[in-house]
Amino acid sequence: MSEFVENGVKIHVILAKLGDHFGDPVGEIERGPRGSHHMTYIVTQESGTKRLLRVSYPVFKDFGSGIVPPSKMKSEIATIKYVREHTNIPVPEVLLHDSDEDGSVGAEWMVMEYVNSLPLSQMWFSMSEDQRQGAVQGIAGVFHQLLGLRFDKIGSLYENEEAKIHVGPMTFMPSNNTRDTAPPNPAKCGPFESIKQWLLALAAGDLNFESTNVDEPVEAERRAAVIEDITSTTIFEDESLKEFCAIVLEHVDLKVNNFLVDPEDPTKILGVIDWEGARTVPLFAIQPRWYTPLGTPPECISSEEVTKLQVSTREAVQTLSPAWYSSTEDPGRALREVLHRAIHSRLDPEMFDFESMDCWHRGA
């Protein structure tokens, strides 16, 4: 294979390693979809076997950002393995991973099982109403399975030397802010033994990327006030709210573009992808917006249609996971308000009011 370099990444070196690993040289390579954080390639080996090559390269890197937490891909791989072992969710298998510690490639990369499919977001506009309703039920079913997993700590998943998966420090998506200078300090990212510990870390800014931004005096005062309120709250001792505090697995980008479907039957989900940044958090903290990609030009649906789909999917999930639904409606409101304050601790609450953001998440 001749020299092939893209964005400073030596793709030809990966292809040589891939061929050596499988004992099957690469015959052809074509570019796959470009994500926000990866370059992808469909690789066909001489035997005819197709595999997906996924190379870490945040698009924000081209604009002076794109800092990648070193734990991101390792955690993603552990999450994929865990989901494959503990659910019936179809997730493409990771076949090979290289963190590029020797710098021979110029980026971390993985090779995955190739799935002959199309993103649900791409198929949506050619689907019948019945097919769309079938897709809604499929999305609800995947989400329900994730909500059924249980953990004892808040953080992200990792695999240890004994091949056992455990909860470790929380990892994150790559940075998209040019003022960021380094990933969050792993020593401050958990795992957290309690929800209160996690919220205090959020409020303190411990889970933020290191940045040249410094709190103004008024922002520091707001942050301190929120930390004091969270420290003193007894809400997590309320027995009536305990089921809303169960710790489950969150796919942080569970949208229609990350559901791979059968082009002949788009109601059939063949794969759920992009598990980077996945984390274990309480039920009440998970509020996905499944359909936002459908409202993005050039081909898009109206905001009213996006809202209608959001509501119908929430109702589908309600029958499967009533505790999650209640935790994101009025019964769990007090918990979500505390979370909102922790996330926006340094900001003016009038500019980031809870009500409007919460309604947007629910589709209310």
MIFITI-567562 format. One record per residue (C-alpha): z, x, y; residue number from 1; residue in one letter. Coordinates in steps of 0.02 Angstrom, whole numbers, plus 50000, padded with zeros to 5 digits. Layout:
% MIFITI-567562
<site pz="Z" px="X" py="Y" i="NUM" aa="A"/>
...
//
This chain:
% MIFITI-567562
<site pz="50000" px="50000" py="50000" i="1" aa="M"/>
<site pz="49947" px="50073" py="50168" i="2" aa="S"/>
<site pz="50068" px="50093" py="50312" i="3" aa="E"/>
<site pz="50124" px="49925" py="50382" i="4" aa="F"/>
<site pz="50247" px="49926" py="50527" i="5" aa="V"/>
<site pz="50296" px="49771" py="50625" i="6" aa="E"/>
<site pz="50421" px="49769" py="50768" i="7" aa="N"/>
<site pz="50474" px="49943" py="50716" i="8" aa="G"/>
<site pz="50513" px="49886" py="50538" i="9" aa="V"/>
<site pz="50426" px="49984" py="50399" i="10" aa="K"/>
<site pz="50367" px="49841" py="50291" i="11" aa="I"/>
<site pz="50267" px="49958" py="50177" i="12" aa="H"/>
<site pz="50430" px="50045" py="50128" i="13" aa="V"/>
<site pz="50506" px="49878" py="50078" i="14" aa="I"/>
<site pz="50352" px="49835" py="49975" i="15" aa="L"/>
<site pz="50364" px="50000" py="49881" i="16" aa="A"/>
<site pz="50548" px="49970" py="49844" i="17" aa="K"/>
<site pz="50512" px="49791" py="49792" i="18" aa="L"/>
<site pz="50375" px="49845" py="49672" i="19" aa="G"/>
<site pz="50485" px="49980" py="49596" i="20" aa="D"/>
<site pz="50632" px="49861" py="49574" i="21" aa="H"/>
<site pz="50533" px="49729" py="49480" i="22" aa="F"/>
<site pz="50416" px="49851" py="49393" i="23" aa="G"/>
<site pz="50273" px="49752" py="49468" i="24" aa="D"/>
<site pz="50177" px="49826" py="49615" i="25" aa="P"/>
<site pz="50136" px="49719" py="49766" i="26" aa="V"/>
<site pz="49956" px="49662" py="49771" i="27" aa="G"/>
<site pz="49951" px="49553" py="49926" i="28" aa="E"/>
<site pz="50061" px="49509" py="50074" i="29" aa="I"/>
<site pz="50042" px="49372" py="50205" i="30" aa="E"/>
<site pz="50152" px="49327" py="50352" i="31" aa="R"/>
<site pz="50264" px="49177" py="50326" i="32" aa="G"/>
<site pz="50350" px="49069" py="50458" i="33" aa="P"/>
<site pz="50440" px="49166" py="50594" i="34" aa="R"/>
<site pz="50618" px="49107" py="50619" i="35" aa="G"/>
<site pz="50735" px="49142" py="50764" i="36" aa="S"/>
<site pz="50821" px="49281" py="50668" i="37" aa="H"/>
<site pz="50698" px="49339" py="50535" i="38" aa="H"/>
<site pz="50521" px="49390" py="50496" i="39" aa="M"/>
<site pz="50461" px="49320" py="50329" i="40" aa="T"/>
<site pz="50319" px="49371" py="50214" i="41" aa="Y"/>
<site pz="50247" px="49294" py="50057" i="42" aa="I"/>
<site pz="50224" px="49435" py="49933" i="43" aa="V"/>
<site pz="50110" px="49420" py="49782" i="44" aa="T"/>
<site pz="50137" px="49551" py="49648" i="45" aa="Q"/>
<site pz="50001" px="49613" py="49530" i="46" aa="E"/>
<site pz="50067" px="49498" py="49392" i="47" aa="S"/>
<site pz="50033" px="49350" py="49507" i="48" aa="G"/>
<site pz="50218" px="49318" py="49541" i="49" aa="T"/>
<site pz="50255" px="49263" py="49719" i="50" aa="K"/>
<site pz="50416" px="49304" py="49809" i="51" aa="R"/>
<site pz="50480" px="49281" py="49986" i="52" aa="L"/>
<site pz="50526" px="49435" py="50087" i="53" aa="L"/>
<site pz="50648" px="49400" py="50229" i="54" aa="R"/>
<site pz="50680" px="49538" py="50356" i="55" aa="V"/>
<site pz="50816" px="49532" py="50487" i="56" aa="S"/>
<site pz="50738" px="49535" py="50660" i="57" aa="Y"/>
<site pz="50809" px="49416" py="50792" i="58" aa="P"/>
<site pz="50676" px="49358" py="50914" i="59" aa="V"/>
<site pz="50804" px="49383" py="51053" i="60" aa="F"/>
<site pz="50792" px="49570" py="51019" i="61" aa="K"/>
<site pz="50630" px="49568" py="51117" i="62" aa="D"/>
<site pz="50726" px="49508" py="51270" i="63" aa="F"/>
<site pz="50871" px="49631" py="51267" i="64" aa="G"/>
<site pz="50987" px="49535" py="51152" i="65" aa="S"/>
<site pz="50988" px="49492" py="50967" i="66" aa="G"/>
<site pz="51147" px="49585" py="50915" i="67" aa="I"/>
<site pz="51175" px="49552" py="50729" i="68" aa="V"/>
<site pz="51351" px="49550" py="50653" i="69" aa="P"/>
<site pz="51348" px="49674" py="50506" i="70" aa="P"/>
<site pz="51428" px="49542" py="50394" i="71" aa="S"/>
<site pz="51296" px="49408" py="50424" i="72" aa="K"/>
<site pz="51173" px="49436" py="50281" i="73" aa="M"/>
<site pz="51307" px="49486" py="50154" i="74" aa="K"/>
<site pz="51399" px="49324" py="50190" i="75" aa="S"/>
<site pz="51239" px="49223" py="50183" i="76" aa="E"/>
<site pz="51200" px="49292" py="50010" i="77" aa="I"/>
<site pz="51375" px="49253" py="49947" i="78" aa="A"/>
<site pz="51361" px="49077" py="50018" i="79" aa="T"/>
<site pz="51195" px="49049" py="49931" i="80" aa="I"/>
<site pz="51268" px="49108" py="49766" i="81" aa="K"/>
<site pz="51420" px="48996" py="49786" i="82" aa="Y"/>
<site pz="51318" px="48841" py="49829" i="83" aa="V"/>
<site pz="51200" px="48872" py="49682" i="84" aa="R"/>
<site pz="51349" px="48886" py="49564" i="85" aa="E"/>
<site pz="51455" px="48741" py="49629" i="86" aa="H"/>
<site pz="51330" px="48607" py="49682" i="87" aa="T"/>
<site pz="51162" px="48533" py="49632" i="88" aa="N"/>
<site pz="51086" px="48576" py="49801" i="89" aa="I"/>
<site pz="50921" px="48667" py="49772" i="90" aa="P"/>
<site pz="50939" px="48837" py="49856" i="91" aa="V"/>
<site pz="50813" px="48978" py="49828" i="92" aa="P"/>
<site pz="50892" px="49122" py="49733" i="93" aa="E"/>
<site pz="50918" px="49292" py="49813" i="94" aa="V"/>
<site pz="50837" px="49419" py="49696" i="95" aa="L"/>
<site pz="50860" px="49582" py="49793" i="96" aa="L"/>
<site pz="50955" px="49639" py="49947" i="97" aa="H"/>
<site pz="50956" px="49801" py="50044" i="98" aa="D"/>
<site pz="51066" px="49830" py="50196" i="99" aa="S"/>
<site pz="50958" px="49981" py="50244" i="100" aa="D"/>
<site pz="51106" px="50098" py="50255" i="101" aa="E"/>
<site pz="50989" px="50248" py="50245" i="102" aa="D"/>
<site pz="50883" px="50183" py="50389" i="103" aa="G"/>
<site pz="50721" px="50205" py="50291" i="104" aa="S"/>
<site pz="50658" px="50031" py="50336" i="105" aa="V"/>
<site pz="50733" px="49994" py="50506" i="106" aa="G"/>
<site pz="50811" px="49826" py="50463" i="107" aa="A"/>
<site pz="50914" px="49737" py="50331" i="108" aa="E"/>
<site pz="50811" px="49632" py="50210" i="109" aa="W"/>
<site pz="50815" px="49522" py="50057" i="110" aa="M"/>
<site pz="50692" px="49457" py="49928" i="111" aa="V"/>
<site pz="50706" px="49276" py="49877" i="112" aa="M"/>
<site pz="50631" px="49157" py="49752" i="113" aa="E"/>
<site pz="50470" px="49083" py="49823" i="114" aa="Y"/>
<site pz="50465" px="48894" py="49836" i="115" aa="V"/>
<site pz="50294" px="48812" py="49855" i="116" aa="N"/>
<site pz="50342" px="48685" py="49987" i="117" aa="S"/>
<site pz="50336" px="48635" py="50170" i="118" aa="L"/>
<site pz="50477" px="48605" py="50295" i="119" aa="P"/>
<site pz="50526" px="48422" py="50310" i="120" aa="L"/>
<site pz="50501" px="48437" py="50498" i="121" aa="S"/>
<site pz="50318" px="48481" py="50468" i="122" aa="Q"/>
<site pz="50290" px="48337" py="50347" i="123" aa="M"/>
<site pz="50384" px="48205" py="50447" i="124" aa="W"/>
<site pz="50241" px="48143" py="50555" i="125" aa="F"/>
<site pz="50129" px="48104" py="50406" i="126" aa="S"/>
<site pz="50265" px="48013" py="50308" i="127" aa="M"/>
<site pz="50279" px="47825" py="50285" i="128" aa="S"/>
<site pz="50434" px="47731" py="50341" i="129" aa="E"/>
<site pz="50492" px="47716" py="50160" i="130" aa="D"/>
<site pz="50471" px="47903" py="50135" i="131" aa="Q"/>
<site pz="50570" px="47937" py="50293" i="132" aa="R"/>
<site pz="50712" px="47828" py="50232" i="133" aa="Q"/>
<site pz="50706" px="47921" py="50067" i="134" aa="G"/>
<site pz="50720" px="48085" py="50162" i="135" aa="A"/>
<site pz="50871" px="48018" py="50257" i="136" aa="V"/>
<site pz="50957" px="47980" py="50091" i="137" aa="Q"/>
<site pz="50913" px="48154" py="50027" i="138" aa="G"/>
<site pz="50988" px="48238" py="50180" i="139" aa="I"/>
<site pz="51144" px="48132" py="50164" i="140" aa="A"/>
<site pz="51159" px="48182" py="49981" i="141" aa="G"/>
<site pz="51149" px="48368" py="50019" i="142" aa="V"/>
<site pz="51276" px="48352" py="50158" i="143" aa="F"/>
<site pz="51393" px="48253" py="50046" i="144" aa="H"/>
<site pz="51392" px="48390" py="49915" i="145" aa="Q"/>
<site pz="51441" px="48521" py="50046" i="146" aa="L"/>
<site pz="51582" px="48410" py="50106" i="147" aa="L"/>
<site pz="51647" px="48401" py="49928" i="148" aa="G"/>
<site pz="51682" px="48589" py="49918" i="149" aa="L"/>
<site pz="51862" px="48640" py="49958" i="150" aa="R"/>
<site pz="51938" px="48803" py="50022" i="151" aa="F"/>
<site pz="52111" px="48863" py="50071" i="152" aa="D"/>
<site pz="52062" px="48967" py="50222" i="153" aa="K"/>
<site pz="51947" px="48959" py="50373" i="154" aa="I"/>
<site pz="51814" px="49095" py="50384" i="155" aa="G"/>
<site pz="51653" px="49140" py="50292" i="156" aa="S"/>
<site pz="51612" px="49179" py="50110" i="157" aa="L"/>
<site pz="51593" px="49354" py="50035" i="158" aa="Y"/>
<site pz="51573" px="49427" py="49862" i="159" aa="E"/>
<site pz="51694" px="49565" py="49808" i="160" aa="N"/>
<site pz="51668" px="49709" py="49688" i="161" aa="E"/>
<site pz="51718" px="49598" py="49541" i="162" aa="E"/>
<site pz="51578" px="49475" py="49590" i="163" aa="A"/>
<site pz="51707" px="49346" py="49642" i="164" aa="K"/>
<site pz="51676" px="49246" py="49800" i="165" aa="I"/>
<site pz="51816" px="49227" py="49926" i="166" aa="H"/>
<site pz="51844" px="49176" py="50107" i="167" aa="V"/>
<site pz="51843" px="49324" py="50226" i="168" aa="G"/>
<site pz="51819" px="49347" py="50414" i="169" aa="P"/>
<site pz="51706" px="49221" py="50499" i="170" aa="M"/>
<site pz="51529" px="49282" py="50532" i="171" aa="T"/>
<site pz="51404" px="49221" py="50660" i="172" aa="F"/>
<site pz="51222" px="49199" py="50706" i="173" aa="M"/>
<site pz="51144" px="49343" py="50806" i="174" aa="P"/>
<site pz="51180" px="49346" py="50992" i="175" aa="S"/>
<site pz="51060" px="49264" py="51114" i="176" aa="N"/>
<site pz="51144" px="49325" py="51273" i="177" aa="N"/>
<site pz="51087" px="49484" py="51361" i="178" aa="T"/>
<site pz="51264" px="49511" py="51427" i="179" aa="R"/>
<site pz="51332" px="49533" py="51250" i="180" aa="D"/>
<site pz="51369" px="49711" py="51199" i="181" aa="T"/>
<site pz="51440" px="49699" py="51022" i="182" aa="A"/>
<site pz="51481" px="49572" py="50884" i="183" aa="P"/>
<site pz="51652" px="49489" py="50880" i="184" aa="P"/>
<site pz="51789" px="49604" py="50815" i="185" aa="N"/>
<site pz="51805" px="49564" py="50628" i="186" aa="P"/>
<site pz="51991" px="49601" py="50636" i="187" aa="A"/>
<site pz="52012" px="49449" py="50748" i="188" aa="K"/>
<site pz="51895" px="49333" py="50650" i="189" aa="C"/>
<site pz="52011" px="49283" py="50509" i="190" aa="G"/>
<site pz="52016" px="49225" py="50377" i="191" aa="P"/>
<site pz="52134" px="49099" py="50457" i="192" aa="F"/>
<site pz="52275" px="49026" py="50356" i="193" aa="E"/>
<site pz="52288" px="48871" py="50466" i="194" aa="S"/>
<site pz="52183" px="48766" py="50583" i="195" aa="I"/>
<site pz="52300" px="48809" py="50726" i="196" aa="K"/>
<site pz="52271" px="48996" py="50699" i="197" aa="Q"/>
<site pz="52084" px="48967" py="50706" i="198" aa="W"/>
<site pz="52092" px="48860" py="50863" i="199" aa="L"/>
<site pz="52202" px="48988" py="50950" i="200" aa="L"/>
<site pz="52074" px="49123" py="50911" i="201" aa="A"/>
<site pz="51936" px="49011" py="50978" i="202" aa="L"/>
<site pz="52034" px="48975" py="51137" i="203" aa="A"/>
<site pz="52074" px="49159" py="51164" i="204" aa="A"/>
<site pz="51890" px="49205" py="51150" i="205" aa="G"/>
<site pz="51921" px="49312" py="50995" i="206" aa="D"/>
<site pz="51769" px="49237" py="50907" i="207" aa="L"/>
<site pz="51651" px="49275" py="51052" i="208" aa="N"/>
<site pz="51532" px="49422" py="51056" i="209" aa="F"/>
<site pz="51599" px="49564" py="51161" i="210" aa="E"/>
<site pz="51521" px="49549" py="51334" i="211" aa="S"/>
<site pz="51510" px="49620" py="51508" i="212" aa="T"/>
<site pz="51568" px="49449" py="51567" i="213" aa="N"/>
<site pz="51751" px="49449" py="51617" i="214" aa="V"/>
<site pz="51856" px="49294" py="51650" i="215" aa="D"/>
<site pz="51882" px="49252" py="51832" i="216" aa="E"/>
<site pz="52066" px="49220" py="51878" i="217" aa="P"/>
<site pz="52042" px="49031" py="51872" i="218" aa="V"/>
<site pz="51958" px="49045" py="51702" i="219" aa="E"/>
<site pz="52100" px="49152" py="51635" i="220" aa="A"/>
<site pz="52224" px="49021" py="51696" i="221" aa="E"/>
<site pz="52129" px="48882" py="51609" i="222" aa="R"/>
<site pz="52120" px="48983" py="51448" i="223" aa="R"/>
<site pz="52307" px="49020" py="51452" i="224" aa="A"/>
<site pz="52347" px="48836" py="51479" i="225" aa="A"/>
<site pz="52241" px="48783" py="51330" i="226" aa="V"/>
<site pz="52322" px="48917" py="51220" i="227" aa="I"/>
<site pz="52494" px="48854" py="51270" i="228" aa="E"/>
<site pz="52446" px="48674" py="51230" i="229" aa="D"/>
<site pz="52375" px="48719" py="51059" i="230" aa="I"/>
<site pz="52527" px="48825" py="51019" i="231" aa="T"/>
<site pz="52644" px="48679" py="51054" i="232" aa="S"/>
<site pz="52543" px="48537" py="50976" i="233" aa="T"/>
<site pz="52610" px="48450" py="50821" i="234" aa="T"/>
<site pz="52451" px="48354" py="50785" i="235" aa="I"/>
<site pz="52415" px="48453" py="50627" i="236" aa="F"/>
<site pz="52581" px="48394" py="50555" i="237" aa="E"/>
<site pz="52526" px="48212" py="50566" i="238" aa="D"/>
<site pz="52511" px="48151" py="50386" i="239" aa="E"/>
<site pz="52387" px="48015" py="50435" i="240" aa="S"/>
<site pz="52263" px="48151" py="50488" i="241" aa="L"/>
<site pz="52283" px="48267" py="50339" i="242" aa="K"/>
<site pz="52125" px="48212" py="50248" i="243" aa="E"/>
<site pz="52023" px="48251" py="50404" i="244" aa="F"/>
<site pz="52089" px="48430" py="50398" i="245" aa="C"/>
<site pz="52021" px="48474" py="50226" i="246" aa="A"/>
<site pz="51927" px="48639" py="50236" i="247" aa="I"/>
<site pz="51746" px="48626" py="50178" i="248" aa="V"/>
<site pz="51584" px="48726" py="50190" i="249" aa="L"/>
<site pz="51474" px="48705" py="50343" i="250" aa="E"/>
<site pz="51290" px="48750" py="50349" i="251" aa="H"/>
<site pz="51284" px="48780" py="50537" i="252" aa="V"/>
<site pz="51097" px="48742" py="50556" i="253" aa="D"/>
<site pz="51073" px="48595" py="50437" i="254" aa="L"/>
<site pz="50917" px="48524" py="50518" i="255" aa="K"/>
<site pz="50753" px="48453" py="50452" i="256" aa="V"/>
<site pz="50662" px="48619" py="50476" i="257" aa="N"/>
<site pz="50779" px="48697" py="50347" i="258" aa="N"/>
<site pz="50744" px="48567" py="50212" i="259" aa="F"/>
<site pz="50595" px="48620" py="50105" i="260" aa="L"/>
<site pz="50507" px="48472" py="50023" i="261" aa="V"/>
<site pz="50368" px="48438" py="49899" i="262" aa="D"/>
<site pz="50204" px="48416" py="49996" i="263" aa="P"/>
<site pz="50153" px="48282" py="49870" i="264" aa="E"/>
<site pz="50319" px="48190" py="49882" i="265" aa="D"/>
<site pz="50414" px="48235" py="50041" i="266" aa="P"/>
<site pz="50565" px="48134" py="49986" i="267" aa="T"/>
<site pz="50595" px="48270" py="49854" i="268" aa="K"/>
<site pz="50698" px="48414" py="49923" i="269" aa="I"/>
<site pz="50648" px="48578" py="49839" i="270" aa="L"/>
<site pz="50756" px="48696" py="49941" i="271" aa="G"/>
<site pz="50886" px="48708" py="50078" i="272" aa="V"/>
<site pz="50870" px="48872" py="50173" i="273" aa="I"/>
<site pz="50944" px="48977" py="50316" i="274" aa="D"/>
<site pz="51126" px="48988" py="50266" i="275" aa="W"/>
<site pz="51165" px="49126" py="50392" i="276" aa="E"/>
<site pz="51323" px="49097" py="50492" i="277" aa="G"/>
<site pz="51390" px="48973" py="50362" i="278" aa="A"/>
<site pz="51578" px="48952" py="50375" i="279" aa="R"/>
<site pz="51726" px="48859" py="50303" i="280" aa="T"/>
<site pz="51803" px="48741" py="50431" i="281" aa="V"/>
<site pz="51895" px="48573" py="50437" i="282" aa="P"/>
<site pz="51801" px="48411" py="50408" i="283" aa="L"/>
<site pz="51826" px="48352" py="50587" i="284" aa="F"/>
<site pz="51740" px="48510" py="50656" i="285" aa="A"/>
<site pz="51573" px="48474" py="50573" i="286" aa="I"/>
<site pz="51451" px="48369" py="50673" i="287" aa="Q"/>
<site pz="51271" px="48414" py="50627" i="288" aa="P"/>
<site pz="51120" px="48356" py="50727" i="289" aa="R"/>
<site pz="50995" px="48345" py="50584" i="290" aa="W"/>
<site pz="50843" px="48287" py="50681" i="291" aa="Y"/>
<site pz="50839" px="48385" py="50845" i="292" aa="T"/>
<site pz="50683" px="48485" py="50791" i="293" aa="P"/>
<site pz="50586" px="48321" py="50783" i="294" aa="L"/>
<site pz="50614" px="48297" py="50970" i="295" aa="G"/>
<site pz="50535" px="48464" py="51015" i="296" aa="T"/>
<site pz="50353" px="48470" py="51077" i="297" aa="P"/>
<site pz="50210" px="48482" py="51044" i="298" aa="P"/>
<site pz="50224" px="48346" py="50909" i="299" aa="E"/>
<site pz="50385" px="48251" py="50933" i="300" aa="C"/>
<site pz="50474" px="48085" py="50928" i="301" aa="I"/>
<site pz="50573" px="48006" py="51069" i="302" aa="S"/>
<site pz="50757" px="48042" py="51100" i="303" aa="S"/>
<site pz="50791" px="47860" py="51054" i="304" aa="E"/>
<site pz="50711" px="47887" py="50884" i="305" aa="E"/>
<site pz="50810" px="48047" py="50858" i="306" aa="V"/>
<site pz="50969" px="47951" py="50898" i="307" aa="T"/>
<site pz="50922" px="47810" py="50778" i="308" aa="K"/>
<site pz="50895" px="47935" py="50637" i="309" aa="L"/>
<site pz="51060" px="48021" py="50678" i="310" aa="Q"/>
<site pz="51153" px="47856" py="50666" i="311" aa="V"/>
<site pz="51067" px="47800" py="50505" i="312" aa="S"/>
<site pz="51105" px="47966" py="50420" i="313" aa="T"/>
<site pz="51287" px="47959" py="50474" i="314" aa="R"/>
<site pz="51296" px="47784" py="50399" i="315" aa="E"/>
<site pz="51220" px="47848" py="50237" i="316" aa="A"/>
<site pz="51350" px="47987" py="50231" i="317" aa="V"/>
<site pz="51489" px="47862" py="50269" i="318" aa="Q"/>
<site pz="51465" px="47777" py="50101" i="319" aa="T"/>
<site pz="51472" px="47946" py="50012" i="320" aa="L"/>
<site pz="51605" px="48039" py="50114" i="321" aa="S"/>
<site pz="51708" px="47911" py="50210" i="322" aa="P"/>
<site pz="51842" px="48039" py="50259" i="323" aa="A"/>
<site pz="51714" px="48146" py="50351" i="324" aa="W"/>
<site pz="51642" px="47994" py="50439" i="325" aa="Y"/>
<site pz="51814" px="47938" py="50497" i="326" aa="S"/>
<site pz="51857" px="48114" py="50553" i="327" aa="S"/>
<site pz="51707" px="48110" py="50671" i="328" aa="T"/>
<site pz="51742" px="47935" py="50736" i="329" aa="E"/>
<site pz="51894" px="47860" py="50825" i="330" aa="D"/>
<site pz="52023" px="47902" py="50689" i="331" aa="P"/>
<site pz="51987" px="48089" py="50710" i="332" aa="G"/>
<site pz="51961" px="48089" py="50897" i="333" aa="R"/>
<site pz="52124" px="48178" py="50940" i="334" aa="A"/>
<site pz="52080" px="48322" py="50824" i="335" aa="L"/>
<site pz="51906" px="48340" py="50898" i="336" aa="R"/>
<site pz="51978" px="48341" py="51073" i="337" aa="E"/>
<site pz="52088" px="48490" py="51030" i="338" aa="V"/>
<site pz="51938" px="48580" py="50956" i="339" aa="L"/>
<site pz="51834" px="48543" py="51111" i="340" aa="H"/>
<site pz="51970" px="48615" py="51224" i="341" aa="R"/>
<site pz="51981" px="48772" py="51116" i="342" aa="A"/>
<site pz="51792" px="48801" py="51121" i="343" aa="I"/>
<site pz="51780" px="48776" py="51309" i="344" aa="H"/>
<site pz="51951" px="48844" py="51355" i="345" aa="S"/>
<site pz="51898" px="48944" py="51509" i="346" aa="R"/>
<site pz="51777" px="48816" py="51580" i="347" aa="L"/>
<site pz="51801" px="48675" py="51703" i="348" aa="D"/>
<site pz="51838" px="48521" py="51594" i="349" aa="P"/>
<site pz="51746" px="48408" py="51715" i="350" aa="E"/>
<site pz="51585" px="48503" py="51682" i="351" aa="M"/>
<site pz="51608" px="48505" py="51493" i="352" aa="F"/>
<site pz="51688" px="48336" py="51466" i="353" aa="D"/>
<site pz="51730" px="48288" py="51288" i="354" aa="F"/>
<site pz="51664" px="48110" py="51293" i="355" aa="E"/>
<site pz="51481" px="48145" py="51330" i="356" aa="S"/>
<site pz="51467" px="48290" py="51207" i="357" aa="M"/>
<site pz="51556" px="48194" py="51069" i="358" aa="D"/>
<site pz="51444" px="48043" py="51094" i="359" aa="C"/>
<site pz="51291" px="48154" py="51084" i="360" aa="W"/>
<site pz="51346" px="48225" py="50917" i="361" aa="H"/>
<site pz="51380" px="48053" py="50845" i="362" aa="R"/>
<site pz="51222" px="47975" py="50915" i="363" aa="G"/>
<site pz="51329" px="47847" py="51005" i="364" aa="A"/>
//
